[in-house]
Amino acid sequence: MKRLLLSVAIGLGSLTATSAMAVTPAFSAQKVAQVKLPDLNFKQVMRQFYGRHLKQSYISDEYIDSIPKEGAIEVYRSEDKEDTDLAVMHPVIQYKNARNEQRYLVVIEKFMVFRDRDPSGPSWMADSKVSSAATKADLYSFKKLSDGPFQLVSKSLESIHYSGRPYRVNLQDANIPKGLQLLGNNLIGVIYETTQMHQGSTDSWLSVLHLPEDGFIGAYLLGDGGADNEGLFGGTSDEDVIPEDSPLYYNYDATVTVIPDGSKYYPIIKRYEGERPADSEADFIGRDFVWQFDPEEKEYKSNSPKELDSSLE
């Protein structure tokens, strides 16, 4: 399985993931700071942000039952109170902001709920299941006040998801707080890799999570993170493995380097090493690609018109 190789320049220590809106609401630190909670437990958080959309849940899912969490409950997706998501609150993550101040990140991952029931029967008798794919998440960052309560610092503008890609948000792969680094002037965040294996091939893509305190939290795609076809193609014998001397063999990784140039959003250089697929239209191995965040369109853009990242759009 691929590993993301992170290097940091000059000694410094996520689709689009968030869909851009035609008109983005202005961030108001004063309005956000009005939210204060006595505790960051499951009850307080869910009542504050989802109060009138909460619904008693009778869902049991093997995966969700197995993961660490503060709790899970269904949340209506809209005012018509028809469709729901199963909202799972992950354990609170402690981290330091760009000024080395203590912060608390709350992640609410939402799994789409599907029901198979007799329309004439009561909803609580439905055979309910959740999708392990196409999930989204709401993120909230808090600080602890000297007199005790937790005050909201920032939040995601809308549920973070991978547009058009049926995969989980995979924020657990972000390795917070160890993977956090400066991604801009007074901006802390993390670059992380999500990997998927399918019929002997491994594909990964990179994402960047921004945790600002003067704007909304967001996660953004950084494109292709590497791939290989070293695995098996449905069999169990050595004959099913593509050997390295085969013209069809490929195996490459992406290395990313953050360049602290003093700007609000630092540029990120991505470089590929290894063997590219035989059918690739461009030889991207050994080349540097500069990615720069566009604050207007809320996405990272590459200086390359091709690279491999068109496959992730």
C-alpha positions in Angstrom: 0.0 0.0 0.0 1.2 3.5 -0.8 2.6 5.9 1.7 2.5 9.6 1.3 6.1 11.0 1.5 6.0 14.4 3.2 9.0 16.8 3.1 9.1 20.2 4.7 11.1 23.1 3.2 13.3 25.5 5.1 13.0 23.7 8.4 9.2 23.9 8.9 8.1 21.1 11.1 -7.8 16.5 2.0 -12.9 16.2 -3.8 -12.9 19.3 -4.7 -13.4 18.3 -1.1 -15.5 21.3 -0.5 -17.8 22.2 -3.3 -17.6 25.9 -4.3 -20.7 28.0 -4.0 -21.7 30.7 -6.4 -21.9 33.2 -3.4 -19.9 32.2 -0.3 -21.3 33.6 2.9 -18.8 35.9 4.7 -17.1 34.4 7.8 -17.9 36.3 11.0 -15.6 35.5 13.9 -17.9 37.5 16.2 -20.9 35.5 15.2 -19.1 32.2 15.5 -17.7 33.1 19.0 -21.3 33.4 20.2 -21.5 29.6 20.4 -20.3 28.4 23.8 -20.7 24.9 25.2 -20.1 23.8 28.8 -18.6 20.5 27.5 -17.7 18.9 24.2 -19.6 15.7 24.9 -22.0 14.0 22.4 -25.2 15.4 23.9 -24.0 19.0 24.0 -22.5 19.1 20.5 -25.5 17.3 18.8 -28.1 19.5 20.5 -26.2 22.7 19.6 -25.7 22.0 15.9 -28.5 19.6 15.0 -31.2 20.1 17.7 -34.4 20.2 15.6 -33.1 17.7 13.0 -32.3 14.9 15.4 -34.1 11.5 15.1 -33.9 8.5 17.3 -31.8 5.8 15.6 -32.3 2.1 15.5 -29.4 1.3 13.1 -26.8 -1.2 13.9 -23.8 -1.3 11.5 -20.8 -3.6 12.0 -18.3 -0.9 10.9 -19.7 2.0 12.8 -20.1 -0.2 15.9 -16.4 -1.1 15.7 -14.9 2.4 15.5 -14.0 4.7 18.4 -16.7 7.3 18.8 -18.6 9.5 21.3 -22.0 8.5 19.9 -24.2 8.1 16.9 -27.7 9.4 16.1 -29.7 10.0 12.9 -30.0 13.6 11.5 -32.6 14.7 9.0 -31.0 16.1 5.8 -33.6 18.7 5.1 -36.7 20.4 6.6 -39.1 17.9 5.0 -37.7 15.3 7.5 -37.7 12.4 5.1 -34.2 11.3 4.4 -31.6 11.0 7.1 -27.9 10.5 7.7 -26.4 8.6 10.6 -24.2 11.2 12.4 -21.2 9.8 14.1 -19.2 12.0 16.5 -15.5 10.9 16.5 -13.4 11.4 19.6 -12.4 15.1 20.1 -9.0 15.8 18.6 -6.7 18.2 20.5 -4.2 20.2 18.4 -2.2 23.5 18.4 -3.1 26.4 16.1 -0.6 28.5 14.2 0.2 30.5 17.4 0.7 27.3 19.4 -2.6 27.8 21.3 -4.6 24.7 22.3 -7.6 23.9 20.1 -10.2 21.1 20.0 -11.5 19.7 16.7 -14.9 18.0 16.6 -15.6 15.8 13.6 -19.2 14.7 12.8 -19.1 12.1 10.0 -22.4 11.5 8.4 -23.3 8.2 6.7 -26.2 8.1 4.2 -29.1 6.0 5.5 -31.1 3.7 3.2 -34.4 2.2 4.2 -36.3 -0.8 2.8 -39.8 -0.9 4.3 -43.5 -1.2 3.6 -44.7 2.4 2.9 -47.8 1.6 4.9 -45.8 0.6 8.0 -44.3 2.8 10.7 -40.9 4.2 9.9 -39.3 2.7 13.0 -40.0 -0.8 11.6 -37.9 -0.1 8.5 -34.9 -2.2 7.6 -32.3 0.5 7.8 -28.7 0.4 6.5 -26.0 2.9 6.1 -23.6 3.4 3.2 -19.9 3.1 4.0 -19.3 5.3 1.0 -20.3 8.8 -0.1 -20.0 10.1 3.4 -19.5 13.7 4.5 -18.4 15.4 7.6 -19.0 18.6 9.6 -16.0 20.0 11.4 -16.0 22.4 14.4 -12.9 24.0 16.1 -13.1 25.2 19.7 -11.0 26.8 22.3 -11.4 26.5 26.0 -12.0 29.8 27.9 -10.4 30.6 31.2 -13.7 30.4 33.0 -14.5 26.9 31.8 -16.7 26.7 28.7 -15.6 25.9 25.1 -16.0 28.6 22.5 -16.4 28.0 18.8 -13.5 29.3 16.8 -14.4 28.1 13.3 -16.4 25.5 11.5 -16.8 24.0 8.0 -19.1 26.1 5.8 -20.9 23.0 4.6 -20.5 19.3 4.9 -17.1 18.3 3.6 -17.4 15.6 0.9 -15.7 14.3 -2.2 -17.7 15.6 -5.1 -18.6 12.8 -7.4 -16.4 10.2 -5.7 -18.1 7.5 -3.7 -15.5 7.3 -0.9 -15.4 8.1 2.8 -14.1 11.4 4.0 -11.2 9.5 5.5 -10.1 12.3 7.9 -8.8 9.6 10.1 -6.0 9.3 7.5 -5.0 12.9 8.2 -3.0 11.9 11.3 -4.1 14.9 13.3 -2.4 16.4 15.3 1.0 14.8 14.3 0.7 15.7 10.6 -0.3 19.3 11.2 2.0 22.0 9.7 1.9 25.6 8.5 0.2 25.8 5.1 0.1 29.5 4.9 0.7 32.7 6.9 -1.2 32.0 10.2 -2.8 28.9 8.7 -2.4 25.4 10.2 -3.5 22.3 8.3 -2.5 18.9 7.1 -1.9 17.1 3.8 -3.1 13.5 3.8 -3.5 10.5 1.6 -6.5 8.3 1.0 -5.9 4.9 -0.7 -8.2 2.5 -2.4 -7.4 -1.0 -3.6 -9.3 -2.7 -6.4 -8.6 -6.0 -8.2 -4.9 -5.9 -7.6 -4.3 -2.2 -8.2 -3.8 0.6 -5.6 -4.8 4.2 -6.2 -4.4 7.1 -3.9 -5.2 10.8 -3.9 -4.1 13.7 -1.8 -6.2 16.1 0.2 -5.4 19.3 2.2 -7.3 20.2 5.3 -7.3 23.9 6.3 -8.0 24.8 9.9 -8.1 28.6 9.8 -9.5 30.9 12.5 -10.3 33.8 10.2 -12.3 31.7 7.8 -14.2 28.5 7.3 -12.6 25.1 7.8 -12.3 23.3 4.4 -10.8 20.2 2.8 -9.5 20.3 -0.8 -8.2 17.9 -3.3 -4.5 17.9 -4.3 -4.9 15.3 -7.0 -3.2 12.0 -7.7 -1.0 10.6 -4.9 0.4 7.6 -6.6 -0.6 4.1 -7.9 0.6 0.6 -8.6 -0.6 -2.6 -10.0 1.6 -4.9 -8.0 -1.3 -6.9 -6.5 -3.3 -9.9 -7.6 -6.0 -9.8 -10.3 -8.5 -12.1 -8.7 -6.3 -15.1 -8.2 -4.0 -16.5 -5.5 -1.0 -17.8 -7.3 2.2 -16.0 -8.3 1.1 -16.3 -12.0 -1.6 -13.7 -11.2 0.9 -11.0 -10.3 2.3 -8.6 -12.9 6.1 -8.9 -12.7 8.3 -5.8 -12.7 9.7 -6.7 -16.1 6.3 -6.6 -17.7 5.5 -3.6 -20.0 2.2 -3.3 -18.1 3.8 -2.9 -14.7 3.7 0.5 -12.9 4.4 1.8 -9.4 4.9 5.5 -8.6 4.5 7.7 -5.5 4.0 11.4 -4.9 6.2 13.5 -2.7 4.9 16.9 -1.6 6.9 19.9 -0.2 5.3 23.0 1.3 7.2 26.2 0.4 6.8 28.8 3.2 7.0 32.0 1.0 5.2 34.2 3.5 1.9 34.3 1.5 -1.5 33.6 2.9 -1.5 30.2 1.3 1.9 28.5 0.7 2.5 26.9 -2.6 2.9 23.1 -2.6 5.3 21.3 -4.9 4.4 17.7 -5.9 6.9 15.4 -7.5 6.4 11.9 -8.8 9.0 9.1 -8.6 8.7 5.5 -9.9 7.3 3.9 -13.1 4.3 5.4 -14.8 1.5 3.4 -16.5 2.3 2.4 -20.1 -0.8 4.2 -21.4 -0.1 7.5 -19.6 -0.4 10.4 -22.1 2.4 12.4 -20.3 5.7 11.5 -18.7 5.2 13.1 -15.3 7.9 11.1 -13.5 10.7 13.2 -12.1 8.8 16.5 -12.7 7.8 19.1 -10.2 4.2 20.4 -10.3 3.3 23.6 -8.4 -0.1 23.7 -6.7 -1.5 27.0 -5.5 -4.7 27.6 -3.5 -7.3 29.8 -5.2 -9.3 31.4 -2.4 -12.0 32.6 -4.8 -12.8 29.2 -6.3 -11.8 27.3 -3.1 -9.6 24.8 -4.7 -5.9 24.0 -5.3 -4.8 24.4 -8.9 -1.8 23.0 -10.7 0.6 24.6 -13.1 0.1 21.6 -15.3 -2.8 21.3 -17.7 -2.7 17.5 -17.6 -0.7 15.8 -14.9 -2.8 12.8 -13.8 -5.2 14.9 -11.8 -7.9 15.1 -14.5 -8.8 11.6 -13.5 -9.9 13.0 -10.1 -12.2 15.7 -11.3 
